[in-house]
Amino acid sequence: MPAISRDEVAHLARLARLAVTEEELDTFASQLGVILESVAKVGEVAAGDIPPTSHAVPLTNVFRADEVRPGLTQREALAAAPAVEENRFRVPRILGEEQ
């Protein structure tokens, strides 16, 4: 017997606005029952002295520290641009914008 009833699956399908057939209700109830039983087994194994974690191994930040470094001037950045207008990159209009 599945841990979730056919009526509960039908209710969940309605909430999710999913169209399911009568045959699918039986299939999904059986499949969801197996999933719920598996989750329950994992819950039984979890010990109270082991804190919950988001990762199995500790993670460390591998990014470098932020440092201020010199960059391009506006003139240098625009020097190789195919089109410039009012000291900015000129790009083609999109989405039918008016001029």
Phi and psi in degrees as GROMACS dihedral restraints (atoms count N, CA, C in turn):
[ dihedral_restraints ]
;  ai    aj    ak    al  type     phi  dphi    fc
    3     4     5     6     1   -68.3    20    10
    4     5     6     7     1   152.3    20    10
    6     7     8     9     1   -76.3    20    10
    7     8     9    10     1    -6.0    20    10
    9    10    11    12     1  -130.5    20    10
   10    11    12    13     1   135.8    20    10
   12    13    14    15     1   -82.2    20    10
   13    14    15    16     1   162.9    20    10
   15    16    17    18     1   -61.7    20    10
   16    17    18    19     1   -38.7    20    10
   18    19    20    21     1   -65.7    20    10
   19    20    21    22     1   -37.7    20    10
   21    22    23    24     1   -65.8    20    10
   22    23    24    25     1   -38.6    20    10
   24    25    26    27     1   -64.7    20    10
   25    26    27    28     1   -42.8    20    10
   27    28    29    30     1   -61.6    20    10
   28    29    30    31     1   -41.1    20    10
   30    31    32    33     1   -63.3    20    10
   31    32    33    34     1   -45.8    20    10
   33    34    35    36     1   -62.0    20    10
   34    35    36    37     1   -39.9    20    10
   36    37    38    39     1   -62.8    20    10
   37    38    39    40     1   -41.4    20    10
   39    40    41    42     1   -63.8    20    10
   40    41    42    43     1   -42.8    20    10
   42    43    44    45     1   -62.3    20    10
   43    44    45    46     1   -37.2    20    10
   45    46    47    48     1   -86.2    20    10
   46    47    48    49     1    -0.6    20    10
   48    49    50    51     1    57.0    20    10
   49    50    51    52     1    45.3    20    10
   51    52    53    54     1  -104.4    20    10
   52    53    54    55     1   134.0    20    10
   54    55    56    57     1   -90.1    20    10
   55    56    57    58     1   115.8    20    10
   57    58    59    60     1  -124.9    20    10
   58    59    60    61     1   147.2    20    10
   60    61    62    63     1   -84.6    20    10
   61    62    63    64     1   168.7    20    10
   63    64    65    66     1   -59.9    20    10
   64    65    66    67     1   -40.2    20    10
   66    67    68    69     1   -65.8    20    10
   67    68    69    70     1   -40.1    20    10
   69    70    71    72     1   -65.6    20    10
   70    71    72    73     1   -33.8    20    10
   72    73    74    75     1   -58.7    20    10
   73    74    75    76     1   -44.1    20    10
   75    76    77    78     1   -65.0    20    10
   76    77    78    79     1   -44.5    20    10
   78    79    80    81     1   -62.3    20    10
   79    80    81    82     1   -47.8    20    10
   81    82    83    84     1   -66.3    20    10
   82    83    84    85     1   -37.0    20    10
   84    85    86    87     1   -62.2    20    10
   85    86    87    88     1   -41.9    20    10
   87    88    89    90     1   -66.1    20    10
   88    89    90    91     1   -46.6    20    10
   90    91    92    93     1   -64.6    20    10
   91    92    93    94     1   -44.4    20    10
   93    94    95    96     1   -66.0    20    10
   94    95    96    97     1   -32.2    20    10
   96    97    98    99     1   -61.8    20    10
   97    98    99   100     1   -43.3    20    10
   99   100   101   102     1   -63.0    20    10
  100   101   102   103     1   -42.4    20    10
  102   103   104   105     1   -62.9    20    10
  103   104   105   106     1   -45.7    20    10
  105   106   107   108     1   -64.2    20    10
  106   107   108   109     1   -37.9    20    10
  108   109   110   111     1   -64.8    20    10
  109   110   111   112     1   -40.2    20    10
  111   112   113   114     1   -64.2    20    10
  112   113   114   115     1   -42.1    20    10
  114   115   116   117     1   -64.3    20    10
  115   116   117   118     1   -38.5    20    10
  117   118   119   120     1   -64.1    20    10
  118   119   120   121     1   -38.6    20    10
  120   121   122   123     1   -64.2    20    10
  121   122   123   124     1   -40.4    20    10
  123   124   125   126     1   -63.7    20    10
  124   125   126   127     1   -39.4    20    10
  126   127   128   129     1   -63.2    20    10
  127   128   129   130     1   -33.0    20    10
  129   130   131   132     1   -69.7    20    10
  130   131   132   133     1   -34.8    20    10
  132   133   134   135     1   -75.2    20    10
  133   134   135   136     1   -33.1    20    10
  135   136   137   138     1   -60.1    20    10
  136   137   138   139     1   124.6    20    10
  138   139   140   141     1   -91.8    20    10
  139   140   141   142     1   148.5    20    10
  141   142   143   144     1   -69.1    20    10
  142   143   144   145     1   -22.5    20    10
  144   145   146   147     1   -88.0    20    10
  145   146   147   148     1    -0.3    20    10
  147   148   149   150     1  -103.9    20    10
  148   149   150   151     1   117.4    20    10
  150   151   152   153     1   -71.0    20    10
  151   152   153   154     1   146.3    20    10
  153   154   155   156     1   -66.5    20    10
  154   155   156   157     1   143.8    20    10
  156   157   158   159     1  -133.3    20    10
  157   158   159   160     1   159.8    20    10
  159   160   161   162     1   -92.4    20    10
  160   161   162   163     1   -18.5    20    10
  162   163   164   165     1  -136.6    20    10
  163   164   165   166     1   150.7    20    10
  165   166   167   168     1   -72.8    20    10
  166   167   168   169     1   -28.7    20    10
  168   169   170   171     1  -124.2    20    10
  169   170   171   172     1   152.1    20    10
  171   172   173   174     1   -63.8    20    10
  172   173   174   175     1   143.5    20    10
  174   175   176   177     1  -108.9    20    10
  175   176   177   178     1   144.7    20    10
  177   178   179   180     1  -125.7    20    10
  178   179   180   181     1   152.3    20    10
  180   181   182   183     1   -74.9    20    10
  181   182   183   184     1   123.9    20    10
  183   184   185   186     1  -104.5    20    10
  184   185   186   187     1     8.3    20    10
  186   187   188   189     1   -80.8    20    10
  187   188   189   190     1   151.5    20    10
  189   190   191   192     1   -78.6    20    10
  190   191   192   193     1   160.8    20    10
  192   193   194   195     1   -70.5    20    10
  193   194   195   196     1   146.2    20    10
  195   196   197   198     1   -69.8    20    10
  196   197   198   199     1   132.3    20    10
  198   199   200   201     1  -133.4    20    10
  199   200   201   202     1   138.8    20    10
  201   202   203   204     1   -77.9    20    10
  202   203   204   205     1   126.5    20    10
  204   205   206   207     1  -131.9    20    10
  205   206   207   208     1   153.5    20    10
  207   208   209   210     1   -65.0    20    10
  208   209   210   211     1   144.1    20    10
  210   211   212   213     1  -125.6    20    10
  211   212   213   214     1  -165.5    20    10
  213   214   215   216     1   -75.7    20    10
  214   215   216   217     1   147.0    20    10
  216   217   218   219     1   -77.9    20    10
  217   218   219   220     1   168.0    20    10
  219   220   221   222     1   -61.3    20    10
  220   221   222   223     1   -41.9    20    10
  222   223   224   225     1   -62.2    20    10
  223   224   225   226     1   -43.5    20    10
  225   226   227   228     1   -65.0    20    10
  226   227   228   229     1   -40.4    20    10
  228   229   230   231     1   -65.6    20    10
  229   230   231   232     1   -37.8    20    10
  231   232   233   234     1   -86.0    20    10
  232   233   234   235     1    -9.6    20    10
  234   235   236   237     1   -58.5    20    10
  235   236   237   238     1   -38.5    20    10
  237   238   239   240     1   -98.9    20    10
  238   239   240   241     1     5.7    20    10
  240   241   242   243     1   -69.6    20    10
  241   242   243   244     1   141.1    20    10
  243   244   245   246     1   -68.6    20    10
  244   245   246   247     1   -26.7    20    10
  246   247   248   249     1  -150.3    20    10
  247   248   249   250     1   136.3    20    10
  249   250   251   252     1  -129.9    20    10
  250   251   252   253     1   140.5    20    10
  252   253   254   255     1  -143.9    20    10
  253   254   255   256     1   126.6    20    10
  255   256   257   258     1    51.7    20    10
  256   257   258   259     1    46.4    20    10
  258   259   260   261     1    59.4    20    10
  259   260   261   262     1    31.7    20    10
  261   262   263   264     1  -136.4    20    10
  262   263   264   265     1   160.8    20    10
  264   265   266   267     1   -65.7    20    10
  265   266   267   268     1   133.7    20    10
  267   268   269   270     1   -98.0    20    10
  268   269   270   271     1   128.3    20    10
  270   271   272   273     1  -125.7    20    10
  271   272   273   274     1   157.6    20    10
  273   274   275   276     1   -64.7    20    10
  274   275   276   277     1   148.5    20    10
  276   277   278   279     1   -68.0    20    10
  277   278   279   280     1   149.1    20    10
  279   280   281   282     1  -131.2    20    10
  280   281   282   283     1   162.6    20    10
  282   283   284   285     1    57.3    20    10
  283   284   285   286     1    30.9    20    10
  285   286   287   288     1    61.3    20    10
  286   287   288   289     1    35.9    20    10
  288   289   290   291     1   -66.5    20    10
  289   290   291   292     1   146.6    20    10
  291   292   293   294     1   -81.5    20    10
  292   293   294   295     1   157.0    20    10
